[in-house]
Amino acid sequence: MSTTDQPYLDLIEQLLVCPNGEELGIFRANLPLLDQRWRQLALARADQLAESGDTNQSAYLHRIVDLWQNLNRTETEG
């Protein structure tokens, strides 16, 4: 990872600590960061969490990535 990844990592951590239901607002506020690099880093962080035994947070990040992919797919189709 490079220093250019820091905004992505900050976004991932922000999503991990946000109250339930605020994810879409965070997505909207960070649209420029929601790209394939964000996806890669979010999945890597989910893997790290799973390896350290935090399966709930890992599953949460996987759901967030799935949500983003569904939103992204809807926008490109519609």
C-alpha positions in Angstrom: 0.0 0.0 0.0 1.1 3.5 -0.7 0.4 6.9 0.8 -2.1 7.5 -2.0 -4.1 4.7 -0.4 -4.6 6.6 2.9 -7.9 8.3 1.9 -9.3 4.9 0.9 -8.1 3.4 4.2 -9.7 6.3 6.1 -13.0 5.7 4.3 -12.9 2.0 5.2 -12.3 2.7 8.8 -15.0 5.4 8.8 -17.5 2.8 7.5 -16.4 0.3 10.1 -17.2 2.7 13.0 -20.3 4.5 11.6 -23.7 3.9 13.1 -25.9 1.5 11.3 -27.8 3.2 8.5 -25.3 5.9 7.8 -23.4 4.0 5.1 -25.2 5.5 2.1 -24.5 9.0 3.4 -20.8 8.2 3.7 -20.9 6.7 0.2 -22.4 9.9 -1.1 -19.9 12.1 0.7 -17.0 10.1 -0.7 -18.1 9.3 -4.3 -14.7 10.1 -5.8 -13.1 7.4 -3.7 -15.5 4.7 -4.6 -13.7 2.9 -7.3 -12.0 -0.5 -7.9 -9.0 0.5 -5.7 -11.4 1.1 -2.8 -13.0 -2.3 -3.4 -9.6 -4.0 -3.4 -8.5 -2.4 -0.2 -11.9 -3.0 1.5 -11.7 -6.7 0.7 -8.1 -6.8 1.9 -9.1 -5.2 5.2 -12.0 -7.7 5.5 -9.5 -10.5 5.0 -7.3 -9.0 7.7 -10.2 -8.8 10.1 -11.2 -12.4 9.5 -7.7 -13.6 10.0 -7.6 -11.8 13.4 -10.8 -13.4 14.4 -13.1 -10.4 13.9 -15.6 -12.2 11.6 -18.4 -9.8 12.3 -16.5 -6.8 11.0 -15.2 -8.8 8.1 -18.7 -9.9 7.1 -19.8 -6.3 7.5 -17.2 -5.0 5.1 -18.1 -7.7 2.6 -21.7 -6.6 2.8 -20.7 -2.9 2.3 -18.7 -3.9 -0.8 -21.7 -5.9 -2.1 -23.9 -2.8 -1.5 -21.5 -0.6 -3.4 -21.3 -3.1 -6.3 -25.1 -3.2 -6.4 -25.4 0.6 -6.3 -22.7 0.9 -9.0 -24.3 -1.7 -11.2 -27.7 0.1 -10.9 -26.2 3.5 -11.8 -24.4 2.1 -14.9 -27.5 0.3 -16.1 -30.0 3.0 -15.4 
